[in-house]
Amino acid sequence: MNKYRTTTTTVSLINYHFVFCPRYRRKIFLIKGVEERFKELILMICEPLEIEILAIECDKDHSHMFLNSPPKLSPSDIMQKIKGKSSKILREEFIELSKMPGLWTRSYFVSTAGEVSSETIKKYIESQKTRYI
């Protein structure tokens, strides 16, 4: 069930579905420990921004995230913070990634999801790992 965010002046329900890739579609999530650390970093980055992670999943060469955001943050603000901080930390911690000039492409996919389709998107993201089994 979606929860509306309330402040003294606003009521909002803003859910974003993001998909983004490493440069050259490199299969970075096959490197041992990268996916787990990436998910930890996303949680660390989103918490102070008051972004709620509804679902997150990684395939070998891309990541899906379903996020509930406060109205003060635009999709580009969110991606800038997530990509910037996660790239810096992952490249410091994993030698294989430190050789890349940058970890993420500049592009990303984003769509908004209202109350009706939120559950559908969440199930889709959560099923990413199991769809080829």
DAURHU-V635081 format. One record per residue. RES is the residue in one small letter. SS is DSSP state (2 for helix, 1 for strand, 0 for the rest). BURIAL is 1 if it has 9 or more other C-alpha atoms within 8 Angstrom, else 0. D_FIRST is the distance of its C-alpha to the first C-alpha in Angstrom with 2 decimals. Layout:
res:RES ss:SS burial:BURIAL d_first:D_FIRST
res:RES ss:SS burial:BURIAL d_first:D_FIRST
This chain:
res:m ss:0 burial:0 d_first:0.00
res:n ss:0 burial:0 d_first:3.79
res:k ss:0 burial:0 d_first:6.46
res:y ss:0 burial:0 d_first:9.79
res:r ss:1 burial:1 d_first:12.81
res:t ss:1 burial:0 d_first:15.77
res:t ss:0 burial:0 d_first:19.42
res:t ss:0 burial:0 d_first:22.50
res:t ss:0 burial:0 d_first:22.81
res:t ss:0 burial:0 d_first:19.54
res:v ss:1 burial:0 d_first:15.98
res:s ss:1 burial:1 d_first:14.26
res:l ss:0 burial:1 d_first:11.41
res:i ss:1 burial:1 d_first:13.44
res:n ss:1 burial:1 d_first:12.38
res:y ss:1 burial:1 d_first:15.51
res:h ss:1 burial:1 d_first:16.56
res:f ss:1 burial:1 d_first:19.93
res:v ss:1 burial:1 d_first:22.67
res:f ss:1 burial:1 d_first:25.98
res:c ss:0 burial:1 d_first:29.13
res:p ss:1 burial:1 d_first:32.03
res:r ss:2 burial:1 d_first:35.34
res:y ss:2 burial:0 d_first:37.16
res:r ss:2 burial:0 d_first:34.16
res:r ss:0 burial:0 d_first:35.55
res:k ss:0 burial:1 d_first:33.88
res:i ss:2 burial:1 d_first:33.18
res:f ss:2 burial:1 d_first:30.33
res:l ss:2 burial:0 d_first:32.95
res:i ss:0 burial:0 d_first:34.80
res:k ss:0 burial:0 d_first:34.34
res:g ss:0 burial:0 d_first:31.97
res:v ss:2 burial:1 d_first:30.88
res:e ss:2 burial:1 d_first:27.37
res:e ss:2 burial:0 d_first:26.63
res:r ss:2 burial:1 d_first:28.20
res:f ss:2 burial:1 d_first:26.41
res:k ss:2 burial:1 d_first:22.96
res:e ss:2 burial:0 d_first:24.30
res:l ss:2 burial:1 d_first:25.60
res:i ss:2 burial:1 d_first:22.39
res:l ss:2 burial:1 d_first:20.73
res:m ss:2 burial:0 d_first:23.90
res:i ss:2 burial:1 d_first:23.94
res:c ss:2 burial:1 d_first:20.35
res:e ss:2 burial:1 d_first:20.19
res:p ss:2 burial:0 d_first:22.93
res:l ss:0 burial:0 d_first:21.60
res:e ss:0 burial:0 d_first:18.26
res:i ss:0 burial:1 d_first:16.53
res:e ss:1 burial:1 d_first:13.48
res:i ss:1 burial:1 d_first:13.88
res:l ss:1 burial:1 d_first:10.85
res:a ss:1 burial:1 d_first:13.51
res:i ss:1 burial:1 d_first:17.28
res:e ss:1 burial:1 d_first:20.01
res:c ss:1 burial:1 d_first:23.70
res:d ss:1 burial:1 d_first:26.18
res:k ss:0 burial:0 d_first:29.86
res:d ss:0 burial:1 d_first:30.29
res:h ss:1 burial:1 d_first:26.99
res:s ss:1 burial:1 d_first:23.59
res:h ss:1 burial:1 d_first:20.11
res:m ss:1 burial:1 d_first:17.58
res:f ss:1 burial:1 d_first:14.11
res:l ss:1 burial:1 d_first:13.92
res:n ss:1 burial:1 d_first:12.26
res:s ss:1 burial:1 d_first:15.44
res:p ss:0 burial:1 d_first:17.03
res:p ss:0 burial:0 d_first:19.02
res:k ss:0 burial:0 d_first:22.30
res:l ss:0 burial:0 d_first:22.08
res:s ss:0 burial:0 d_first:22.99
res:p ss:2 burial:0 d_first:22.32
res:s ss:2 burial:0 d_first:26.00
res:d ss:2 burial:0 d_first:25.81
res:i ss:2 burial:1 d_first:23.02
res:m ss:2 burial:1 d_first:25.01
res:q ss:2 burial:0 d_first:28.22
res:k ss:2 burial:1 d_first:27.07
res:i ss:2 burial:1 d_first:25.42
res:k ss:2 burial:1 d_first:28.32
res:g ss:2 burial:1 d_first:31.03
res:k ss:2 burial:1 d_first:30.27
res:s ss:2 burial:1 d_first:29.23
res:s ss:2 burial:1 d_first:32.35
res:k ss:2 burial:0 d_first:34.63
res:i ss:2 burial:0 d_first:33.52
res:l ss:2 burial:1 d_first:33.28
res:r ss:2 burial:1 d_first:36.69
res:e ss:2 burial:1 d_first:38.18
res:e ss:2 burial:0 d_first:36.95
res:f ss:0 burial:1 d_first:37.64
res:i ss:2 burial:0 d_first:41.19
res:e ss:2 burial:0 d_first:40.30
res:l ss:2 burial:1 d_first:38.03
res:s ss:2 burial:1 d_first:40.49
res:k ss:0 burial:0 d_first:42.87
res:m ss:0 burial:0 d_first:40.55
res:p ss:0 burial:0 d_first:41.24
res:g ss:0 burial:0 d_first:37.52
res:l ss:0 burial:1 d_first:34.54
res:w ss:1 burial:1 d_first:32.14
res:t ss:0 burial:1 d_first:33.00
res:r ss:0 burial:0 d_first:32.71
res:s ss:0 burial:0 d_first:30.47
res:y ss:0 burial:1 d_first:26.77
res:f ss:1 burial:0 d_first:24.31
res:v ss:1 burial:1 d_first:21.36
res:s ss:1 burial:0 d_first:19.11
res:t ss:1 burial:0 d_first:16.40
res:a ss:1 burial:1 d_first:13.18
res:g ss:0 burial:1 d_first:11.51
res:e ss:0 burial:0 d_first:8.25
res:v ss:0 burial:0 d_first:9.95
res:s ss:0 burial:0 d_first:11.19
res:s ss:2 burial:1 d_first:8.84
res:e ss:2 burial:0 d_first:8.13
res:t ss:2 burial:0 d_first:11.86
res:i ss:2 burial:1 d_first:13.00
res:k ss:2 burial:1 d_first:11.39
res:k ss:2 burial:0 d_first:13.13
res:y ss:2 burial:0 d_first:16.18
res:i ss:2 burial:1 d_first:16.57
res:e ss:2 burial:1 d_first:16.26
res:s ss:0 burial:0 d_first:18.80
res:q ss:0 burial:1 d_first:21.33
res:k ss:0 burial:1 d_first:23.46
res:t ss:0 burial:0 d_first:23.77
res:r ss:0 burial:0 d_first:24.48
res:y ss:0 burial:0 d_first:28.25
res:i ss:0 burial:0 d_first:28.75
